[in-house]
Amino acid sequence: MTNFLTEEQQIWKDTVERWVDQEVGRDYIRKCDVERTFPFEAYEKAAQMGFHRLIIPESDGGDGGDIFSYALMVEAMAKYGLDFAAAITGSTFTAMNLVLHGTPEQKRQYLEPFMRGDIRLPISISEPGAGSDAANTQTRAERDGDHWVINGQKLWCSGAGNKGAVIIMLVRTEKKADKRDGLSVFIIPNTTPGLTIRPLNTLARRSITSTEIFLDNVRVHESQVLGKPGQGWKIIGGEHLQIERIAIAAGYAGNAQGAVNDALAYAHQRVQFGQPIFEFQVIRHMLADMQTQTDAARLMAYRAADLASRGQPCRKEVAMAKLFCSETLQSVSRMGMQIMGGHGMLPDADMERYFREGMQSTVGGGTSQIQRTMIAQEMRLR
Ligand SMILES: Cc1cc2nc3c(=O)[nH]c(=O)nc-3n(C[C@H](O)[C@H](O)[C@H](O)COP(=O)(O)OP(=O)(O)OC[C@H]3O[C@@H](n4cnc5c(N)ncnc54)[C@H](O)[C@@H]3O)c2cc1C
């Protein structure tokens, strides 16, 4: 066992990392960020490697891997940026909603093409008035025979405008006293009439591209409801967010390690006052802090992924991992920016991309404040 991984787990992580270095490369990842283009070629290559089917059960045509292996894959994939890892692996956590709640026909229509790399599955929870208060969904679906007609506005959905995107969307189907009741999940291909999807000029997530979605009398057949009407919050608020947060926590730890590696290499190479800046104790201590925080973050992500893999309750540990890994990416990339001086400001240095991802990481997927609230809820003496 190395780094708390079994030999098999280490080999798997190394395999994905080698794939990123040899088949993708940091230049491609940087180019996608700078040009704000989705990494379609890498997504297809990932499908050919079987990455999309890793945790889909064998009974549904997947490889039946566990969440720990998925976390290792995201960690390795995020070495040169969380956005790239999210573009390639983010559809997987949404696909698990199809695994858990999809009908055989929905699986045939969406899970199989996803595993082949033909479609992507963005998740659309947030709205202008429903951010941290995610259950405050106002986008409304009304029944019309065997169809539903949806009107409203969703916000931030990452990847909704890309070719082959099938949006998994949280929508209100009934007004109830408890806002978490009366919500449903719809499967909506982004070519459906009545949808207007606009890209947002965000600081981070430039490659996957976050969007706003306007729904104007969007008609979807009742067979496009995932699970039963009214089960929306159970699906999204519980199971979905748990696996999403484990994945992104592992990705933040992987991206933080990339930031440490780049800063360390730069500190050895950059000469000032006749010596590499690594020789200055202040720089070394920054690097020591960066590696220590990153190791701690990685271990927290592993603990959450391990508990989830074994089906153990882990609400607190997942929130802790999301909180600590995101704040680590933010603080490590900020120190990386300082170590790189002016050079860090250039896209070629990659550090400014990690730094931007760090700023997004404590907001997306549930803010740091919300993670702390959840941790404290679990700490209440009963
Ligand atoms: C680039 C990007 C990509 C995204 N991608 C997606 C996506 O693909 N799909 C999707 O559904 N969503 C996505 N999101 C939305 C993201 O999940 C929300 O931004 C996040 O949940 C926070 O919501 P908000 O931005 O409305 O902030 P708000 O909820 O308005 O929060 C503002 C501030 O108030 C604090 N706050 C709010 N409520 C409380 C409270 N109860 N206690 C203490 N503090 C509180 C917050 O912590 C924060 O500091 C994305 C966001 C970004 C920026």
The ligand as a MOL file (V3000), in Angstrom:
LIG
                    3D

  0  0  0     0  0            999 V3000
M  V30 BEGIN CTAB
M  V30 COUNTS 53 58 0 0 0
M  V30 BEGIN ATOM
M  V30 1 C -19.0960 28.6230 -12.7820 0
M  V30 2 C -20.2590 27.9780 -12.1050 0
M  V30 3 C -20.7530 26.7670 -12.5650 0
M  V30 4 C -21.8850 26.2070 -11.9870 0
M  V30 5 N -22.4110 25.0430 -12.5160 0
M  V30 6 C -23.6130 24.6200 -12.0810 0
M  V30 7 C -24.2600 23.5060 -12.7150 0
M  V30 8 O -23.7220 22.8800 -13.6300 0
M  V30 9 N -25.5030 23.1550 -12.3080 0
M  V30 10 C -26.1380 23.8210 -11.2980 0
M  V30 11 O -27.2680 23.4500 -10.9750 0
M  V30 12 N -25.5360 24.8400 -10.6500 0
M  V30 13 C -24.3000 25.2480 -11.0170 0
M  V30 14 N -23.6810 26.3040 -10.3720 0
M  V30 15 C -24.4020 26.9970 -9.3100 0
M  V30 16 C -23.7930 26.8090 -7.9120 0
M  V30 17 O -24.1480 25.5570 -7.4020 0
M  V30 18 C -24.2910 27.9780 -7.0620 0
M  V30 19 O -23.5960 29.1280 -7.5250 0
M  V30 20 C -24.0690 27.7630 -5.5940 0
M  V30 21 O -24.9140 26.7580 -5.0920 0
M  V30 22 C -24.3040 29.0540 -4.7840 0
M  V30 23 O -25.4830 29.6850 -5.1630 0
M  V30 24 P -25.4580 31.2510 -5.5020 0
M  V30 25 O -24.3770 31.5040 -6.4570 0
M  V30 26 O -26.8310 31.6380 -5.8870 0
M  V30 27 O -25.0520 31.9700 -4.1570 0
M  V30 28 P -26.0300 32.3580 -2.9180 0
M  V30 29 O -26.7960 31.1590 -2.4930 0
M  V30 30 O -26.7770 33.5850 -3.3160 0
M  V30 31 O -24.9560 32.7080 -1.8240 0
M  V30 32 C -24.3020 33.9810 -1.7400 0
M  V30 33 C -23.4910 33.9710 -0.4440 0
M  V30 34 O -24.3770 33.8040 0.6780 0
M  V30 35 C -24.0010 32.6760 1.4330 0
M  V30 36 N -25.2000 31.9860 1.9430 0
M  V30 37 C -26.3490 31.6910 1.2850 0
M  V30 38 N -27.1990 31.0280 2.0930 0
M  V30 39 C -26.5720 30.8930 3.2870 0
M  V30 40 C -26.8930 30.2890 4.5290 0
M  V30 41 N -28.0580 29.6350 4.7130 0
M  V30 42 N -25.9840 30.3410 5.5360 0
M  V30 43 C -24.7970 30.9710 5.3600 0
M  V30 44 N -24.4090 31.5530 4.2080 0
M  V30 45 C -25.2840 31.5030 3.1830 0
M  V30 46 C -23.2510 31.7700 0.4550 0
M  V30 47 O -22.4020 30.8480 1.1270 0
M  V30 48 C -22.5000 32.8030 -0.3740 0
M  V30 49 O -21.3520 33.2010 0.3090 0
M  V30 50 C -22.5090 26.8420 -10.8960 0
M  V30 51 C -21.9830 28.0450 -10.4000 0
M  V30 52 C -20.8740 28.6030 -10.9790 0
M  V30 53 C -20.3710 29.9110 -10.4290 0
M  V30 END ATOM
M  V30 BEGIN BOND
M  V30 1 1 1 2
M  V30 2 1 2 3
M  V30 3 2 2 52
M  V30 4 2 3 4
M  V30 5 1 4 5
M  V30 6 1 4 50
M  V30 7 2 5 6
M  V30 8 1 6 7
M  V30 9 1 6 13
M  V30 10 2 7 8
M  V30 11 1 7 9
M  V30 12 1 9 10
M  V30 13 2 10 11
M  V30 14 1 10 12
M  V30 15 2 12 13
M  V30 16 1 13 14
M  V30 17 1 14 15
M  V30 18 1 14 50
M  V30 19 1 15 16
M  V30 20 1 16 17
M  V30 21 1 16 18
M  V30 22 1 18 19
M  V30 23 1 18 20
M  V30 24 1 20 21
M  V30 25 1 20 22
M  V30 26 1 22 23
M  V30 27 1 23 24
M  V30 28 2 24 25
M  V30 29 1 24 26
M  V30 30 1 24 27
M  V30 31 1 27 28
M  V30 32 2 28 29
M  V30 33 1 28 30
M  V30 34 1 28 31
M  V30 35 1 31 32
M  V30 36 1 32 33
M  V30 37 1 33 34
M  V30 38 1 33 48
M  V30 39 1 34 35
M  V30 40 1 35 36
M  V30 41 1 35 46
M  V30 42 1 36 37
M  V30 43 1 36 45
M  V30 44 2 37 38
M  V30 45 1 38 39
M  V30 46 1 39 40
M  V30 47 2 39 45
M  V30 48 1 40 41
M  V30 49 2 40 42
M  V30 50 1 42 43
M  V30 51 2 43 44
M  V30 52 1 44 45
M  V30 53 1 46 47
M  V30 54 1 46 48
M  V30 55 1 48 49
M  V30 56 2 50 51
M  V30 57 1 51 52
M  V30 58 1 52 53
M  V30 END BOND
M  V30 END CTAB
M  END
